[in-house]
Amino acid sequence: MVDVLYFAWVRERVGLAKERVETKALTVSALVAELAAREDRYAAAFADVSALRVALDQELSDFDAPLAGVREVAFFPPMTGG
């Protein structure tokens, strides 16, 4: 089980801020594929992963990162600072 958090427009498309997901995915990309296959709202949220960033246990990561031992996955659009 992993906690999946959605921020900004990702949250708006999925319709949830957080959910607990049972997954057999070995990588973030595989988790994205599982989520996108669930329903149209997930497919819309993950249609363009180049427009997304991911953090594993609050550390920025890549979509090819392994999920072994990860407790929390967060998806969000790129942020700009100022």
Buried (B, 14 or more C-beta within 10 A) or exposed (E): EBBBBBBEBBBEBBEBEEEEBEBEBEBBBBBBEBBBEEEEBBEBBBEEBEEBBBBBEEEEBEBEBEBEEBEBBBBBEEEEEE
